[in-house]
């Protein structure tokens, strides 16, 4: 009969029921015991994206070792929805391949466009600022850019809209796919200077009276004209 797997190679899975996000580290422990009465060669396969702890090339009779395999969840894993451990340990004629699959999901974050206001001065009010208002980025990740669009010239208010955020990791790689991003609008407001505490709107920006009648004297029936801008 076959030797029970747990007597030779045992993979300890501590990830049952957990869901991983971009930047999270998944850890598996691989336990190997030499049940032969002679020294045997231990071979552990490499897997792209998995880091293995150090381990001896051979095990003496009865010797055992625990090898740690770790993987940092990437944006590609998020897009795939899972990551599978396929590290293989072989001792003598016995071999076992890891077969644990962990589930992945996006990190939810919220980005809010800046709000701003000013008293009317005839020029457009814009503000391309933004901030992360909900959720957290993985260690080493940062917001590289956000598109913010909005403009208000006349007295009144309008939306300042954020979109198309790009998130990169410490290596500068695009990891935006690892995040589910929601956007909150800001508000751009141009005031008329009538609220308490507001600065006065310059006279020449609001009402200008052009008087072309200086020095003239008018008689009954004459027409007097003023232009009010």
C-alpha positions in Angstrom: 0.0 0.0 0.0 1.1 3.6 -0.5 2.6 5.4 2.4 0.1 8.0 3.7 0.9 11.4 2.3 1.0 13.0 5.8 3.8 10.6 6.8 6.1 11.9 4.0 5.1 15.3 2.7 2.5 17.5 4.4 1.4 20.9 3.2 -0.1 22.9 6.0 -2.7 25.3 4.6 -3.5 28.2 6.8 -5.6 30.0 4.2 -9.0 28.3 4.4 -11.8 30.7 4.1 -9.6 33.7 3.6 -9.8 36.1 0.7 -6.7 37.9 -0.5 -6.2 41.4 -2.0 -3.4 42.9 -4.0 -0.2 43.2 -1.9 -1.3 40.5 0.7 1.1 37.7 1.4 -0.1 34.0 1.2 2.0 31.5 3.1 2.1 27.7 2.8 4.3 25.4 5.1 5.6 22.3 3.4 6.7 19.6 5.9 8.9 16.7 4.6 10.2 13.7 6.6 12.6 11.1 5.4 11.0 7.7 6.3 13.8 5.7 4.6 16.7 4.1 6.5 19.2 6.0 4.3 20.0 9.5 3.3 17.8 10.8 0.4 17.9 13.8 -1.9 15.2 16.4 -1.4 14.1 18.2 -4.5 11.6 21.2 -4.3 10.5 22.7 -7.6 10.5 26.5 -8.1 7.2 28.2 -9.0 7.2 31.7 -10.6 6.0 34.3 -8.1 6.7 31.9 -5.1 9.5 32.5 -2.6 10.8 29.4 -0.8 12.7 29.4 2.5 16.1 27.6 2.5 16.2 23.9 2.8 18.8 21.1 2.8 19.7 19.2 -0.4 19.5 15.9 1.4 17.7 14.5 4.5 19.3 11.8 6.7 17.2 8.8 7.8 14.4 10.1 10.0 15.2 13.8 9.4 12.5 16.2 8.8 12.3 19.8 7.6 9.6 22.5 7.1 9.8 24.7 4.1 7.9 28.0 3.8 6.5 29.0 0.5 5.2 32.6 0.2 3.5 34.6 -2.6 2.5 38.2 -2.7 -0.8 38.7 -4.5 -0.5 40.7 -7.7 -3.0 42.6 -9.9 -2.9 39.7 -12.3 -4.0 37.3 -9.5 -6.9 39.7 -8.8 -7.9 39.7 -12.4 -7.8 35.8 -12.5 -9.8 35.6 -9.3 -7.5 33.1 -7.6 -3.9 31.9 -7.2 -2.8 28.2 -7.1 0.1 26.8 -5.2 1.9 24.3 -7.4 5.2 23.8 -5.6 6.3 20.2 -5.7 8.4 18.4 -3.1 10.2 15.1 -4.0 12.1 12.8 -1.7 13.4 9.5 -3.1 10.7 8.0 -5.2 7.9 9.9 -3.4 6.5 13.2 -4.7 3.7 15.5 -3.7 2.5 18.7 -5.4 0.8 21.5 -3.7 -2.8 22.0 -4.8 -4.1 24.7 -2.6 -6.0 27.6 -4.4 -6.7 30.8 -2.6 -9.4 33.3 -3.7 -8.6 36.8 -4.5 -10.7 40.0 -4.8 -10.2 43.7 -5.5 -9.6 46.2 -2.7 -12.4 48.8 -2.6 -11.3 52.4 -2.4 -12.9 55.8 -2.8 -11.4 58.9 -4.4 -13.0 62.3 -3.9 -12.4 65.3 -6.3 -11.5 68.6 -4.6 -14.1 71.2 -3.8 -13.3 74.9 -4.1 -14.9 78.4 -4.2 -14.1 82.0 -4.9 -15.7 85.4 -5.5 -16.4 86.1 -9.1 -13.4 87.7 -10.9 -14.1 86.8 -14.5 -11.8 83.9 -14.8 -12.6 80.2 -14.6 -12.3 78.4 -11.3 -10.6 75.0 -11.6 -9.0 72.6 -9.1 -7.4 69.3 -10.1 -6.9 68.1 -6.5 -8.2 64.8 -5.1 -7.8 62.6 -2.0 -8.3 59.0 -0.9 -11.4 59.2 1.3 -12.1 55.5 1.9 -10.1 52.2 1.9 -6.4 51.6 2.0 -3.7 51.0 -0.6 -1.4 48.0 -0.2 2.0 48.6 1.3 4.2 50.2 -1.4 1.3 51.2 -3.7 0.4 54.8 -4.4 -2.0 56.8 -6.6 0.1 57.8 -9.6 -2.5 60.0 -11.3 -6.2 60.9 -11.3 -8.1 62.8 -14.1 -10.1 65.7 -12.5 -12.4 67.8 -14.7 -14.5 70.8 -13.8 -14.8 74.5 -14.5 -17.0 77.4 -13.2 -16.7 81.0 -14.4 -20.0 82.7 -13.7 -21.7 82.9 -10.3 -23.1 79.5 -9.4 -21.9 75.9 -8.8 -21.0 72.9 -10.9 -19.4 69.4 -10.4 -15.7 68.7 -10.2 -15.4 65.1 -11.4 -12.6 62.6 -10.8 -12.0 59.5 -13.0 -9.3 57.3 -14.6 -7.1 56.8 -11.5 -3.8 55.0 -12.0 -2.3 53.1 -9.1 1.3 51.8 -9.2 3.4 49.7 -6.8 6.9 50.4 -5.5 8.4 49.2 -8.7 6.3 51.6 -10.7 4.2 48.8 -12.2 0.5 49.5 -12.9 -1.6 47.6 -10.3 -4.9 49.5 -10.9 -6.7 46.2 -11.7 -6.2 45.2 -8.1 -8.6 47.9 -7.0 -12.3 48.6 -7.3 -12.4 52.4 -7.4 -15.5 54.6 -6.8 -15.4 58.3 -7.3 -17.1 61.2 -5.4 -17.7 64.5 -7.1 -16.4 67.8 -5.7 -18.2 71.2 -6.1 -16.8 74.3 -7.7 -18.6 77.5 -6.5 -18.3 81.1 -7.7 -19.9 83.6 -5.4 -21.3 87.1 -6.0 -19.7 88.6 -2.9 -22.9 89.2 -1.0 -22.4 86.6 1.7 -20.9 87.7 5.0 -17.2 87.2 5.0 -16.8 87.2 1.2 -14.4 89.5 -0.4 -16.0 92.3 -2.5 -16.4 91.6 -6.2 -14.4 94.3 -8.0 -16.7 97.0 -9.3 -15.5 96.7 -12.9 -16.4 93.0 -12.8 -20.1 93.5 -11.9 -21.6 96.8 -12.8 -20.0 99.5 -14.9 -21.8 102.8 -15.8 -20.5 104.5 -18.9 -21.5 108.1 -18.8 -21.1 109.9 -22.1 -23.0 113.0 -21.1 -20.6 115.0 -18.9 -20.6 118.7 -19.7 -23.8 118.6 -21.7 -26.9 120.6 -20.9 -30.3 119.2 -21.8 -33.5 120.9 -22.8 -37.1 119.7 -22.9 -37.5 116.9 -25.4 -33.8 116.0 -25.5 -32.9 112.3 -24.9 -30.3 111.4 -22.3 -28.6 108.0 -22.7 -26.6 105.9 -20.3 -25.0 102.6 -20.9 -25.0 100.2 -18.0 -22.8 97.1 -18.4 
